[in-house]
């Protein structure tokens, strides 16, 4: 199944917000920079010669980064629960 949505639309639909979009020129060539943030406290960026190139891999990157972040957060929460159960404090 394929999506008719653009990478930008996919990211926005999954709660990501555009923090920075900066088109610029370097060595006479146009480039595009995008930075997205997520309410879970993570960020992703894409850069390329145009918007399409800068955004194309970001939905997959966003998925992996959120998955990693959430797994790490869950592991830290488990450690904290064990410490609390053992009567330890920070």
C-alpha positions as CSV (number, residue, x, y, z in Angstrom):
1,X,0.0,0.0,0.0
2,X,1.4,3.4,-1.0
3,X,0.5,6.8,0.3
4,X,-0.5,9.7,-1.8
5,X,0.8,12.0,1.0
6,X,4.1,13.9,0.7
7,X,6.7,13.2,3.4
8,X,5.9,16.7,4.8
9,X,2.2,15.7,5.1
10,X,3.1,12.4,6.7
11,X,5.3,14.0,9.3
12,X,2.7,16.7,10.2
13,X,0.1,14.0,10.5
14,X,2.2,12.1,13.0
15,X,2.6,15.1,15.3
16,X,5.9,16.5,14.0
17,X,6.2,20.3,13.7
18,X,8.4,22.3,11.4
19,X,10.9,24.1,13.5
20,X,13.0,25.4,10.6
21,X,12.7,25.4,6.9
22,X,15.5,27.3,5.2
23,X,16.1,27.4,1.5
24,X,19.5,28.8,0.8
25,X,22.2,29.0,-1.9
26,X,25.7,27.4,-1.6
27,X,28.2,27.6,-4.4
28,X,25.6,29.0,-6.7
29,X,23.2,26.0,-6.1
30,X,19.9,26.1,-4.3
31,X,19.7,23.9,-1.2
32,X,16.9,23.2,1.3
33,X,17.2,22.5,5.0
34,X,14.3,21.2,7.2
35,X,14.2,20.6,10.9
36,X,11.3,19.0,12.6
37,X,10.6,18.5,16.3
38,X,8.2,16.1,18.1
39,X,6.3,16.6,21.4
40,X,8.2,13.5,22.7
41,X,11.3,15.6,22.7
42,X,13.1,14.4,19.6
43,X,14.2,16.1,16.4
44,X,15.0,15.1,12.8
45,X,16.6,17.1,10.0
46,X,16.9,16.7,6.3
47,X,19.0,18.6,3.8
48,X,19.3,18.4,0.0
49,X,19.3,20.3,-3.3
50,X,15.5,20.7,-3.2
51,X,12.6,20.1,-0.8
52,X,11.9,16.7,-2.2
53,X,15.4,15.5,-1.7
54,X,15.6,17.0,1.8
55,X,12.3,15.4,2.9
56,X,12.3,12.0,1.1
57,X,13.9,9.9,3.9
58,X,12.5,11.7,6.9
59,X,9.3,9.7,7.6
60,X,11.4,6.5,8.0
61,X,14.0,8.3,10.1
62,X,11.2,9.8,12.2
63,X,9.8,6.3,12.8
64,X,13.1,4.9,13.9
65,X,14.1,7.9,16.0
66,X,10.8,7.9,17.9
67,X,10.9,4.1,18.3
68,X,14.4,4.3,19.8
69,X,13.5,7.2,22.0
70,X,10.4,5.5,23.4
71,X,12.2,2.2,24.0
72,X,15.0,4.1,25.9
73,X,12.4,6.0,27.9
74,X,10.6,2.8,28.8
75,X,13.9,1.2,29.9
76,X,14.8,4.2,32.1
77,X,11.3,4.1,33.6
78,X,11.8,0.4,34.5
79,X,15.1,1.2,36.1
80,X,13.5,4.0,38.1
81,X,10.7,1.7,39.2
82,X,13.2,-0.9,40.5
83,X,15.2,1.7,42.3
84,X,12.0,3.0,43.9
85,X,11.0,-0.5,44.9
86,X,14.4,-1.0,46.5
87,X,14.1,2.3,48.4
88,X,16.9,4.0,46.5
89,X,16.7,7.7,45.7
90,X,18.6,9.7,43.2
